[in-house]
Amino acid sequence: MPLRSKLTALLAIPALLWAGAAAADARGLSATIRYTEYGIPHIVATNYRDLGFGQGYAAANDNMCSLAQTMLTTSGTRSRYLGADAATGSGLTRARTNLASDLYFQGVNDTGVVERLVARKDRLGPTTEVREAVAGYAAGVSEYLRENRITDPACAGKAWLRPMTELDVYRHVYALGMVFGQAAAADGIVAAQPVPEQSIGSNAIALGSASTVTGRGLSLANPHLPWNTPDLRLWQSHLTIPGRMDVAGGGIVGVPFLWLGHNATIAWSGTAADTTRTYSVFALTLVPGERTKYLVDGKPEDMVRRDVTVTVQDGTTVTRPQWWSRYGPIVPAVDGRDLPWTDTTAYALADANAENLRMTNSLERLSRTGDTASAFRALEETQGLPWMNIFITDAKGTARYSQLHNIPNVTDERAERCNTELGRKTWAEDGIAVLDGSRTDCAWGRDADAVQAGAFGPAELPSLQRADFLENSNDSYWLTNPKQPVTGFSRILGKTGTERTARTRGALTELAKGGKYSRQSLQDLMFSNKDYVADLVLDDTVALCRTMSADLADACDALSTWDRKHDVDSRGALLFDRFWAKARGKATWKVPFSAADPVGTPNTLDTGVPAVGQALVAAVAELRTAGIPMNAPLGDNQYVVRNGERIPIDGGTAGLGVFNSIRGGWDPAKGYTEMQHGATYLHVVSFDGDGCPDAVTLLAYSQSSDSTSPHFSDQTKLYSKKQWVTERFCERDILASPELRVVQVRQHL
């Protein structure tokens, strides 16, 4: 087609879109999906239901098997189809087996809590916009499944592949809120087992006018999530209702709207609030001789027994009892701490997100705001983010951070007055309150400005607005900007005046260098792959190495010539990684931590401590056992495999202070297995005043989980090379895409 004819045809797309949508009204829902490079969909519709339909359809096109897996999980039917003893592969709970996962989710479903919250017409229930989008999303997924033969080997022909319902979407939203609370104790609720390590992290930077070359806002998003969990998988899309919404970014597959992203005038990113507790524990004083009765203000109350039944693969059923109190389920352990149910005491877990179905309310409102001030008003009025620190910057150059999410209203005063002896210990160490459940005056407090009873209101949550920079790498709010430390909030929100992680210190060290950032220089920071810990200890480690056995000569040489980065071609990085994994926590510093210099301390490794030399010897032995040369390029041993092709992956573990965080499992016989966790959706968004954001994005594990898709690994290969996707947000840029493909999708009733 001649260029002029092609351009005329492309420019006609918007008009045809509206005409097609109007004609489709009588036949069902419809949307237009315009695909650009790397399979990124730009979804346009005339209303929320149609927009949800288009987003659901496009998500299913890339990730139908992931969606089906999520529905299995939240419906409590994994054991029926996949076996009771198999691992879940889910990020929504820490349940170790399908049976434990099913018992947890079936227990939630038996209560009807999700249906009850959906039925609410006040601000605790879904907004009209959310209801419409959810209905459309479920219909879009189902329509895709009806129209297409699934070829993804992960679920093709499986009996558990089914249409999606609105309840499936809401159950997923609800489950996401519980990840750090009841869902983290799922094994304990159903079977009392140890709790594994957390698997969610992030980096976020919001720059204001004083720190950017444009004098406007600049945003970096870098959430760290598992790469192989279907229910926490991020996916890119661009959502447009002309005159109402125009937003692009990354969202959770299976949930409408976007978790991180931008519109024409604001950009937002976030981090998991790992140091904040979204729950507390209540110690129940039992009635003598009655292990299922407890006292509240001297009066006995019965625990509620809930017999939860799930079907397993052979068609038989398994029934297990769960016990609940007014505060929540009885648990035998929390966060790795035993909470034994004795003749005198039992412990209940209270989760602030047990009444929170508002995440999509917050995300939808946020998407339509025009500046930082209106964005935070929207979040304050919905207060639906379950566990995320939020960073917003705008085209005016205003940057702001807040912990506007759902937190139990446990002030320091209440904790002092109501914590048990165990609670005083866990409160100081980890911010976990173990409150006296026998007294109503120890129940969670109430703030007049809180959307949900029992949660802190916005005025009691940390917030900071700056013209220079704001940064978080999963530490507490204290040093969001070291020039203006944030203090004065409840211990449940995290510690202040204590040592920060290496990743936080590394990021703050870079930002403190001053100067003004451009989009490109912020991209460069993201992929600098500098090892902050190496700057602190490498010279001393090499000097120590030179004094040790001659057998370590090749290791000493590898470390001394290493570039102190974790690029795929960095030699010596893997050796240092394994050394520090063994030395960390055992090594001591000559200069201890000081709150007066929290970014610069501690420092100066004490190589006289035997554990340091022992860690080095052990790391060398480990690599030799695995047959890995001391100076092997990092990418030879840090990788993923996609359709038989090994793709090298750069970055390093969080403990090394590498901003581009990535990690995998270690096999003593082979070295690192595939990378399993780290960077997912990334964006750098800049505003230059022309109404069209200047943005680049990247989805590290690519758009599709379908191994037969052309978009199964294309962005992963970009990630391997530190390359980005130039975003097409404005109409002229979408129309200019050399790979533009327009699909009109309709519901067939």
C-alpha positions in Angstrom: 0.0 0.0 0.0 1.4 3.5 -0.9 2.5 5.5 2.2 -0.3 8.1 1.6 -3.0 5.4 1.4 -1.7 3.7 4.5 -1.6 6.9 6.5 -5.2 7.7 5.4 -6.4 4.3 6.5 -4.7 4.6 9.8 -6.0 8.0 10.5 -9.5 6.7 9.8 -9.2 4.2 12.6 -10.7 6.3 15.5 -13.8 7.2 13.5 -14.3 3.6 12.4 -13.8 2.5 16.0 -16.7 4.6 17.3 -19.0 3.5 14.5 -18.1 -0.1 15.1 -18.7 0.2 18.8 -22.1 1.8 18.3 -23.1 -0.9 15.8 -22.0 -3.6 18.3 -24.2 -2.3 21.1 -27.1 -4.5 20.2 -24.8 -7.6 19.8 -22.9 -7.3 23.0 -19.7 -5.7 24.2 -16.9 -4.5 21.9 -13.6 -2.8 21.9 -10.8 -2.0 19.5 -7.3 -3.4 20.3 -4.4 -1.8 18.4 -1.2 -3.8 18.8 2.2 -2.2 18.5 5.8 -3.5 18.9 6.3 -6.4 21.3 2.6 -7.2 21.4 1.6 -4.2 23.6 -2.2 -3.7 23.2 -3.7 -0.2 23.1 -7.4 -0.8 24.0 -10.0 1.8 23.1 -13.7 1.6 24.1 -16.6 4.0 24.7 -17.4 2.9 28.3 -16.0 0.9 31.2 -17.7 -2.3 30.4 -16.4 -2.4 26.9 -12.9 -1.3 28.1 -12.9 -4.2 30.6 -14.0 -6.5 27.8 -11.1 -5.4 25.6 -8.6 -5.7 28.4 -9.8 -9.1 29.4 -9.8 -10.4 25.8 -6.2 -9.1 25.2 -5.0 -10.5 28.5 -6.4 -13.9 27.6 -4.7 -13.8 24.2 -1.3 -13.6 26.0 -2.0 -15.4 29.3 -5.0 -17.7 29.2 -3.3 -20.5 31.1 -2.1 -18.1 33.8 -5.7 -16.8 34.1 -7.0 -20.4 34.4 -4.4 -21.2 37.0 -5.4 -18.2 39.1 -9.1 -19.3 38.9 -8.1 -22.7 40.1 -6.3 -21.2 43.1 -8.9 -18.7 44.2 -11.8 -21.2 43.7 -10.0 -23.7 45.9 -9.9 -26.4 43.3 -6.2 -27.1 42.6 -6.2 -30.4 44.4 -9.1 -31.7 42.3 -7.3 -31.2 39.0 -3.6 -31.0 39.9 -3.1 -33.2 42.9 -3.3 -32.5 46.7 0.4 -32.8 47.4 1.8 -30.8 44.4 3.3 -27.4 45.0 1.0 -24.5 44.3 3.2 -22.3 42.2 1.0 -19.4 43.5 2.1 -16.0 44.8 -1.2 -15.4 46.5 -0.4 -17.6 49.6 2.6 -19.2 51.2 0.7 -22.5 51.3 3.2 -25.3 50.4 0.7 -27.7 48.8 -2.4 -27.5 46.7 -4.4 -29.0 49.5 -3.3 -26.4 52.0 -4.0 -23.7 49.4 -7.4 -25.1 48.6 -8.4 -25.4 52.3 -7.4 -21.8 52.8 -9.3 -20.4 49.8 -12.3 -22.6 50.3 -12.4 -21.4 53.8 -12.4 -17.8 52.6 -15.1 -18.6 50.0 -17.3 -20.4 52.5 -17.6 -17.2 54.5 -19.0 -15.3 51.5 -16.9 -12.3 52.4 -16.1 -11.4 48.8 -19.8 -11.5 47.8 -20.7 -9.4 50.8 -18.2 -6.7 50.0 -19.3 -6.7 46.3 -22.9 -6.2 47.4 -22.1 -3.1 49.4 -23.3 0.1 47.8 -21.2 2.5 50.0 -17.6 3.4 49.6 -16.5 0.0 51.0 -17.9 -1.7 47.9 -16.8 -1.5 44.2 -17.6 1.8 42.5 -19.9 1.8 39.4 -16.8 2.2 37.2 -15.2 -0.9 38.8 -18.3 -3.0 38.6 -18.6 -2.2 34.9 -15.0 -2.9 34.1 -15.0 -6.2 36.1 -18.1 -7.4 34.3 -16.5 -6.6 31.0 -13.2 -8.1 31.9 -14.7 -11.5 32.8 -16.8 -11.4 29.6 -13.6 -10.6 27.5 -11.7 -13.5 28.9 -14.6 -15.8 28.4 -15.2 -14.6 24.8 -11.6 -15.2 24.0 -11.8 -18.8 25.3 -15.0 -19.3 23.3 -13.6 -18.1 20.1 -10.1 -19.7 20.2 -8.6 -23.1 20.4 -5.9 -22.9 23.2 -2.5 -24.1 22.0 -0.4 -23.2 25.0 0.9 -26.6 26.2 0.5 -25.4 29.8 -3.2 -25.8 29.7 -4.3 -26.9 26.2 -7.1 -29.5 26.5 -7.2 -29.4 30.2 -10.4 -30.0 32.1 -9.8 -27.0 34.3 -9.8 -24.5 31.5 -13.1 -22.6 31.9 -14.7 -19.2 31.3 -14.2 -16.5 33.8 -16.9 -15.0 36.1 -17.1 -11.6 37.8 -16.7 -13.5 41.1 -13.4 -14.9 39.8 -12.1 -11.3 39.3 -13.2 -10.1 42.7 -11.7 -13.1 44.4 -8.4 -12.4 42.8 -8.5 -8.7 43.9 -9.4 -9.8 47.4 -6.6 -12.4 47.5 -4.0 -9.8 46.4 -4.9 -7.7 49.4 -4.3 -10.6 51.8 -0.8 -11.6 50.5 1.0 -10.2 53.6 -1.6 -11.1 56.1 -3.9 -14.1 56.4 -2.6 -15.6 53.1 0.9 -15.5 54.5 -0.3 -17.7 57.3 -2.3 -20.1 55.1 -0.4 -23.2 56.2 -0.8 -22.1 59.8 -4.5 -21.6 59.5 -5.0 -25.1 58.0 -2.1 -27.1 59.2 0.6 -25.2 61.2 3.7 -25.4 59.1 6.8 -23.1 58.8 6.4 -19.9 56.7 8.9 -19.4 53.8 10.6 -16.2 52.8 8.7 -13.3 51.4 8.9 -12.9 47.6 7.8 -9.4 46.8 10.0 -6.4 46.6 10.6 -3.2 44.5 12.4 0.0 43.8 10.7 3.3 43.1 12.0 6.8 42.4 10.0 10.0 41.9 12.0 13.0 40.9 10.7 16.6 41.1 11.5 19.8 39.3 14.8 20.5 41.1 16.3 17.2 40.0 15.3 16.9 36.3 16.7 18.6 33.2 13.1 19.4 32.1 12.1 21.0 35.4 9.2 18.5 35.4 8.5 15.1 36.9 10.4 11.9 36.2 9.3 8.5 37.4 11.0 5.1 37.7 9.1 1.9 38.4 10.8 -1.3 39.1 8.7 -3.9 41.0 10.4 -7.2 41.9 8.1 -10.2 41.8 8.3 -13.9 41.1 8.8 -14.7 37.4 6.8 -17.9 37.4 3.7 -17.2 39.5 0.5 -16.8 37.3 -1.5 -14.8 39.9 1.1 -12.1 40.4 2.1 -11.7 36.8 2.3 -8.2 35.4 1.2 -7.4 31.8 1.4 -4.1 29.8 -1.6 -2.4 28.3 -2.8 1.1 27.3 -6.5 1.8 28.2 -8.5 4.6 26.7 -12.1 5.8 27.0 -11.9 9.1 25.1 -12.7 12.1 27.3 -12.7 9.9 30.4 -9.4 7.8 30.8 -6.1 7.5 28.9 -3.6 5.5 30.9 -0.7 3.1 30.2 1.4 0.8 32.3 1.5 -2.6 34.0 -1.3 -4.4 35.7 -1.9 -7.8 37.3 -3.1 -10.4 34.8 -6.7 -11.1 35.8 -7.5 -7.7 37.3 -8.8 -4.6 35.4 -6.9 -1.3 35.4 -3.2 -0.8 36.0 -1.1 -1.2 39.1 1.8 1.1 37.9 1.8 3.5 35.0 1.0 7.0 33.8 -1.4 9.2 32.0 -0.7 12.4 30.1 0.2 14.4 33.2 1.1 12.1 36.1 3.2 8.9 36.6 3.2 6.6 39.5 5.3 3.7 40.8 5.3 1.8 44.1 7.1 -0.6 46.3 5.9 -3.4 48.6 5.8 -2.0 52.2 7.8 -5.0 53.5 8.6 -3.3 56.9 4.9 -2.6 57.6 2.5 -5.0 59.2 -0.9 -5.2 57.7 -2.1 -7.4 60.5 -1.8 -7.9 64.3 -2.2 -10.9 66.6 -4.7 -11.0 69.5 -3.9 -13.3 72.4 -7.1 -14.9 73.6 -7.6 -15.8 77.3 -9.5 -19.1 77.3 -12.3 -20.1 79.6 -10.8 -22.7 82.1 -11.5 -26.1 80.8 -13.0 -24.8 77.5 -10.4 -24.6 74.7 -12.9 -23.1 72.2 -14.3 -20.4 74.5 -12.5 -17.1 75.3 -13.1 -14.1 77.5 -13.8 -10.6 76.3 -14.3 -8.1 79.1 -15.0 -11.0 81.4 -17.7 -12.6 79.3 -17.2 -15.8 77.4 -17.5 -16.0 73.7 -17.5 -19.2 71.5 -15.0 -19.7 68.8 -16.7 -20.6 65.5 -15.8 -23.9 64.0 -15.8 -23.9 60.2 -15.5 -27.3 58.6 -13.9 -26.7 55.2 -14.2 -29.4 52.5 -12.3 -29.7 49.2 -12.3 -32.4 46.5 -9.1 -34.1 45.6 -8.0 -35.8 42.4 -9.5 -39.2 43.0 -12.9 -37.6 43.6 -12.9 -38.1 47.4 -13.1 -35.2 49.8 -10.9 -33.9 52.6 -12.5 -31.9 55.4 -10.5 -29.9 58.0 -11.8 -27.7 60.8 -10.8 -24.1 61.0 -11.5 -22.1 64.2 -12.3 -18.4 64.1 -12.7 -15.7 66.7 -14.2 -12.2 66.5 -10.7 -11.0 65.5 -9.9 -13.6 62.8 -8.7 -17.2 62.5 -6.8 -19.0 65.2 -3.3 -19.6 64.1 -0.5 -21.7 65.6 2.3 -19.6 64.1 2.9 -16.2 62.5 6.0 -15.0 60.7 7.9 -18.1 61.8 7.0 -17.7 65.5 5.2 -20.4 67.3 1.9 -19.4 68.9 0.8 -22.6 70.7 -2.8 -23.2 71.4 -2.7 -24.2 75.1 -5.3 -24.8 77.8 -5.1 -21.1 78.7 -4.2 -19.2 75.5 -4.9 -19.2 71.8 -3.9 -16.6 69.2 -6.0 -15.0 66.4 -4.7 -13.2 63.4 -6.5 -10.0 62.5 -5.9 -8.7 58.9 -6.7 -5.1 58.0 -7.3 -6.2 54.4 -9.9 -8.8 55.4 -12.5 -6.1 54.7 -10.7 -4.5 51.7 -12.0 -5.0 48.2 -11.1 -1.4 47.2 -7.8 -1.8 45.4 -9.5 -1.4 41.9 -11.4 1.6 43.2 -8.1 3.3 44.0 -6.4 2.3 40.8 -9.3 3.5 38.6 -9.6 6.9 40.4 -5.8 7.3 40.3 -5.7 6.7 36.5 -8.0 9.7 35.9 -6.2 12.3 38.0 -4.3 15.2 36.6 -1.6 16.1 39.1 0.0 14.9 42.3 -2.5 16.7 44.5 -5.6 15.2 42.9 -3.9 11.8 42.7 -3.4 11.7 46.5 -6.9 13.0 47.1 -8.2 10.1 45.1 -6.1 7.6 47.1 -7.1 9.2 50.5 -10.8 9.0 49.5 -10.6 5.3 48.5 -7.8 4.0 50.7 -7.8 0.7 48.8 -4.1 0.0 48.2 -3.5 -3.1 50.5 0.3 -3.0 51.0 2.0 -0.6 48.6 4.1 2.6 49.1 3.0 5.0 46.4 5.3 7.5 44.5 3.7 10.0 42.2 5.2 12.8 40.1 3.6 15.1 37.6 4.2 17.3 34.6 4.4 20.3 37.0 7.4 18.8 38.7 5.8 17.9 42.0 6.9 14.6 43.6 5.2 13.0 46.6 5.3 9.7 48.5 2.9 8.2 51.0 2.0 4.9 52.6 -1.6 5.3 51.8 -2.6 1.7 52.3 -4.6 -0.3 54.8 -2.8 -0.6 58.2 -4.2 -1.8 61.5 -4.8 1.2 63.8 -2.3 0.2 66.5 -0.6 3.3 67.9 2.5 3.1 70.0 0.4 4.1 73.0 -2.1 1.2 72.3 0.8 -1.2 71.9 2.4 -0.1 75.1 -0.9 -0.5 77.0 -2.1 -3.7 75.4 0.8 -5.8 74.1 1.4 -9.1 75.9 4.8 -10.0 77.1 5.4 -11.7 73.7 3.9 -8.7 72.0 6.4 -6.3 73.6 9.2 -8.4 72.1 7.7 -8.8 68.6 6.7 -5.2 68.5 10.2 -4.0 69.1 11.8 -6.5 66.7 9.3 -6.6 63.9 6.4 -4.3 64.5 4.0 -7.2 65.1 1.5 -6.4 67.9 0.3 -9.3 70.1 -2.6 -7.5 71.8 -4.7 -8.6 74.8 -7.8 -10.0 73.2 -9.6 -10.2 76.5 -10.2 -6.4 76.5 -12.3 -4.4 74.1 -10.2 -1.3 74.8 -7.3 -3.1 73.1 -9.2 -3.5 69.8 -7.9 -1.5 66.9 -8.5 2.2 67.1 -10.7 4.4 64.9 -9.7 7.5 62.9 -12.4 9.8 61.6 -10.7 10.2 58.2 -10.2 6.4 57.7 -12.3 4.8 55.0 -12.4 1.5 56.8 -13.0 1.1 60.6 -10.0 -0.1 62.4 -7.4 1.2 59.9 -5.3 4.3 60.2 -6.6 7.3 58.5 -4.4 9.2 55.9 -3.3 11.8 58.5 -1.6 9.1 60.5 0.3 7.6 57.6 3.8 8.8 56.5 3.9 11.2 53.6 6.6 13.4 52.0 6.6 15.9 49.2 9.9 17.1 47.7 11.2 19.1 44.7 14.3 16.9 44.4 13.9 13.2 44.9 12.0 10.4 46.7 13.2 6.8 46.8 12.3 3.5 48.4 13.8 0.0 48.1 11.5 -1.8 50.6 13.0 -0.2 53.7 10.7 1.9 56.0 9.6 5.4 55.3 12.4 7.0 57.4 14.9 7.8 54.6 12.7 8.4 51.6 14.8 11.4 51.3 17.8 11.6 53.8 17.7 15.4 53.7 14.3 15.3 55.4 13.9 12.1 57.5 10.3 11.1 58.2 9.6 10.2 61.8 6.8 10.2 64.4 4.6 7.3 63.2 3.6 4.0 64.8 6.1 1.2 65.0 3.7 -1.0 63.0 4.7 1.1 59.9 8.4 0.3 60.3 11.6 1.3 62.1 13.4 4.6 62.1 16.9 5.4 63.2 18.2 1.9 62.3 20.5 0.4 59.6 19.2 0.4 56.1 19.6 -2.3 53.5 22.4 -2.3 51.0 20.0 -1.7 48.1 18.6 1.4 49.9 22.0 2.7 50.7 23.3 2.2 47.1 20.3 4.0 45.6 20.5 6.9 48.0 24.2 7.2 47.4 23.7 7.6 43.7 20.8 10.1 44.1 22.8 12.2 46.6 25.5 12.9 44.0 23.2 15.7 42.8 22.9 16.9 39.2 19.8 16.8 37.1 18.4 13.6 35.6 17.1 13.1 32.2 15.0 10.1 31.1 18.2 8.5 29.7 20.3 9.0 32.8 17.6 7.5 35.0 17.5 4.5 32.6 21.3 4.3 33.0 20.9 4.3 36.8 18.4 1.4 36.5 20.8 -0.7 34.5 24.1 0.5 36.0 24.3 -2.9 37.9 26.8 -1.4 40.4 27.5 -3.6 43.4 27.3 -1.2 46.4 28.7 -3.8 48.8 31.7 -4.3 46.6 32.6 -0.6 47.0 32.5 -1.1 50.7 34.5 -4.4 51.1 36.1 -5.5 47.8 39.5 -3.9 48.3 39.9 -5.3 51.8 38.6 -8.7 50.6 41.2 -8.9 47.9 44.0 -7.9 50.3 42.8 -10.6 52.7 42.7 -13.1 49.8 46.4 -12.3 48.9 47.5 -13.3 52.4 45.7 -16.7 52.3 46.5 -20.0 50.6 48.2 -19.9 47.1 45.3 -22.2 46.1 43.2 -19.1 46.1 45.3 -17.2 43.5 42.8 -17.5 40.7 40.0 -16.3 43.0 42.1 -13.3 44.1 42.9 -12.4 40.5 39.2 -12.6 39.5 38.1 -10.4 42.3 40.9 -7.8 41.8 40.0 -7.4 38.1 36.3 -7.5 38.4 34.5 -4.3 37.3 32.3 -4.3 40.4 29.2 -4.7 38.3 26.7 -7.4 37.6 26.5 -7.1 33.8 26.3 -10.3 31.8 29.9 -10.0 30.8 31.2 -9.1 34.3 33.9 -11.6 35.4 34.3 -12.2 39.1 30.8 -11.1 39.9 29.5 -14.6 40.6 32.4 -15.4 42.9 31.7 -12.2 44.9 28.0 -13.0 45.0 28.6 -16.4 46.6 31.2 -15.0 48.9 28.9 -12.3 50.3 26.0 -14.7 50.5 28.1 -16.6 53.1 29.8 -13.6 54.8 26.7 -11.4 55.1 25.4 -11.6 58.6 28.6 -13.0 60.0 31.0 -10.2 59.0 31.4 -7.2 61.2 32.2 -3.6 60.5 35.0 -1.5 62.0 32.7 1.6 61.6 29.3 0.7 63.0 26.0 2.1 62.0 25.3 5.6 63.1 21.9 7.3 62.8 23.9 10.6 62.2 25.2 9.0 58.9 22.7 6.4 58.0 23.6 6.1 54.3 27.4 6.0 54.9 27.4 3.5 57.8 28.3 0.8 58.6 31.5 0.5 56.6 35.0 -0.9 56.6 35.0 -4.7 56.7 36.8 -6.2 59.6 38.8 -8.9 57.8 40.3 -10.1 61.1 37.0 -11.9 61.8 37.6 -15.5 60.8 34.1 -15.8 59.2 35.2 -13.5 56.4 38.1 -15.7 55.2 36.0 -18.8 55.8 33.3 -17.4 53.6 35.8 -16.8 50.8 37.2 -20.3 51.0 33.7 -21.7 51.0 32.7 -19.7 47.9 35.7 -20.8 46.0 35.0 -24.4 46.8 31.4 -24.0 45.8 32.3 -22.7 42.3 34.9 -25.4 41.8 32.4 -28.1 42.8 30.0 -26.7 40.2 32.8 -26.6 37.6 32.6 -22.8 37.3 35.8 -20.8 36.6 36.5 -18.0 39.1 36.4 -15.4 36.3 33.4 -16.9 34.4 31.2 -14.2 32.8 28.1 -13.7 34.9 25.8 -14.4 32.0 27.2 -17.9 31.6 25.7 -18.8 34.9 22.8 -16.4 35.4 20.1 -16.9 32.9 16.6 -18.1 31.9 15.8 -20.7 29.2 13.0 -19.9 26.8 12.1 -22.6 24.2 15.5 -24.2 24.5 17.4 -20.9 24.2 19.5 -19.7 27.1 19.1 -16.0 27.7 21.7 -14.4 29.9 20.3 -12.1 32.7 22.2 -9.3 34.4 21.6 -7.8 37.8 22.4 -9.1 41.3 20.8 -10.0 44.6 19.4 -7.4 46.9 21.9 -8.2 49.6 24.7 -6.9 47.3 22.9 -3.5 47.0 22.4 -4.0 43.2 19.5 -1.8 42.2 18.6 -4.2 39.3 17.6 -7.0 41.7 17.4 -10.6 40.4 17.8 -14.0 42.1 17.6 -17.7 41.4 18.1 -20.9 43.2 21.6 -22.4 43.7 22.3 -26.0 42.8 25.6 -27.1 44.4 26.4 -29.3 41.4 25.6 -26.8 38.7 25.5 -23.3 40.1 22.5 -21.0 39.6 19.4 -22.5 38.2 17.1 -20.2 36.2 16.4 -16.8 37.6 13.2 -16.9 39.5 12.5 -13.5 40.9 13.3 -9.9 40.2 12.6 -7.0 37.8 9.2 -7.3 36.0 7.5 -4.2 34.6 9.8 -1.3 34.3 9.1 2.3 33.2 10.9 5.6 33.1 8.4 8.3 32.4 9.4 12.0 31.7 7.2 15.0 30.9 8.5 17.6 28.5 5.5 19.9 28.4 4.1 18.9 25.0 1.2 16.9 26.4 2.8 13.6 25.3 4.8 11.8 27.9 8.3 10.7 26.9 8.4 7.1 28.2 10.2 3.9 27.9 9.1 0.6 29.3 10.2 -3.0 29.6 8.5 -6.2 30.8 11.4 -8.4 31.8 9.7 -11.7 31.3 7.7 -10.5 28.2 4.0 -10.1 27.6 3.0 -13.7 27.2 3.3 -16.8 29.4 2.3 -18.9 26.3 5.5 -20.6 25.0 4.0 -20.7 21.5 3.6 -16.9 21.4 6.0 -14.6 19.5 5.9 -12.5 22.7 7.0 -15.2 25.1 10.6 -14.0 25.3 11.1 -11.0 23.0 11.3 -8.4 25.8 13.4 -10.8 27.9 16.0 -10.6 25.2 15.8 -6.8 25.3 16.2 -7.0 29.1 19.3 -9.2 28.6 20.8 -6.4 26.5 19.7 -3.4 28.7 17.4 -2.3 25.9 14.0 -0.6 26.3 10.8 -0.3 24.4 10.0 3.3 23.4 6.4 3.7 24.4 3.7 4.7 22.0 1.2 6.7 24.1 -0.1 9.5 21.9 -2.2 8.9 18.9 0.4 10.0 16.3 2.9 7.5 17.8 0.5 4.6 17.8 -0.4 5.3 14.2 3.3 5.5 13.2 4.1 2.0 14.5 5.5 -0.2 11.7 3.9 -3.2 13.4 0.5 -1.7 14.0 -2.2 -4.3 13.9 -5.9 -3.4 14.6 -8.3 -6.0 16.0 -12.0 -5.3 16.6 -13.3 -7.7 19.3 -17.0 -8.3 19.9 -19.0 -10.4 22.3 -21.2 -12.9 20.6 -24.3 -13.4 22.7 
